[in-house]
Amino acid sequence: MDEVSGKSASDKDPRQEEKKYVWQTHLDISNAAASEYHDNVRTELVDLIDHKPRVVLELGCSAGGTGAAIKQKFPEARVLGVELNQASAQIAATCLDRVWVNNVETFDPGKEG
């Protein structure tokens, strides 16, 4: 029972619950094990890069597969990643130049250096 309203948790209006993004309702990304989903290389994104980048910041880098493909195509590029999932970020850190475990919605690269 909620002491203020006198309602139980099951009586609460679902519209009053914390708003979530679609990915939050379908995937516990912050605690998920590094699975095949996190190893997916987005070759269609790598193919879109038609010039030699100096720095690439990949938001939601998963286990670093796409970033590693970018580094393979452009060895001089510095590839950085941001990933919420700790297990995936640890794997990404083995193939990217730098990885932050952080939420892309609140990540501030200026503060991270």
N, C-alpha and C positions, 0 to 999 in steps of 0.2 A: 504494500500500500504506500502510495505517495502521501507523505504527511501534509503537504500543502493542499492538494486537490482532492484527496480521499479516494483516488482511483488507483487500481492496480496497474502493473506494467502492461498487461494485455488490453486494458481499456484506453491506453494512450492513442491519440490520433496519429496515424502513420505519417501524416504530412508534417508533423512537428518534429520528427526524427531528424538527426543530422543528415544533411544532403550528402550524397556520395556520387562520385563519378562512376560511369558504367564499369570501368576496369576494376574499381574497388568492390563492386558487388559480385564479380565473377572470378576474381583472382586475388588471393592473399599474397601479393607480390613481395611484401617486405619479409615474409617468413618462408616462402616457398623454397624448396630445394632447387639447385641449379639443374634444370631438366633440359630436354630437347628443345623446348620453347626458347630457352635462354641461349642455345647454341645456334639458333637460326641466323644465317648470313643473308642479308637483304641485298643480293647482287643487283637488283633493279635500281637500288639507290646508289650503289657504287658506280654503276654504269652511267648515271646522270652527271657525274663529276667529269667535266670535259677540260679542265685545266689543272695544273699542278697546285694544289692548295698548300699553304704554309702551315696552317693550323686548322684542325677539324674538331669541333666540340659536338659529341654525340650525346643527346639527351635520351636516357633510357637505353644505355649501351648493352644491357644484358650481360652475357659472358664475353663480350668483345669480338664476336665473330665478324660483324660488319666493319668494325674499326680495324681489325686485323687485315681484312680484305683491302681496305683503303690503304693501309700501310704497305701491303704487298704491291699494290698498283702504283703507289706514290711513296717510295721509300724515304724521301726527304721530309715528308709531312709529319708534323707532330700531332698525334691523335689523342684527344682527351675524352673522358667519358664520365657521365653522371648516371648512377644506377641506385635504385632504392633497395634492391634485394642484395643483402650482405654476401650470400654465397656466390651469386653471379658476379658481383663486383670484385670479389677476391680472384676469380678466374680471369676476369677482364684485366685486372692489374698485371697479369703475367704477360699480356700481349699488347697493351696500350701504354702510352707514355705516362699517363696519370689518370687515376679513377677516384672519384669522390662518391662515397655512399651518402646519398642525399635525395630528397624529394625535389623533382624538377620544378615543382610549383613554388617552392620556397628557396631554392638554391640561388645564391648570390655569388657569381664568379669573382666579382670585385673583392669581396671579403675573403674568399678562399685563396686568392693569390695566384 
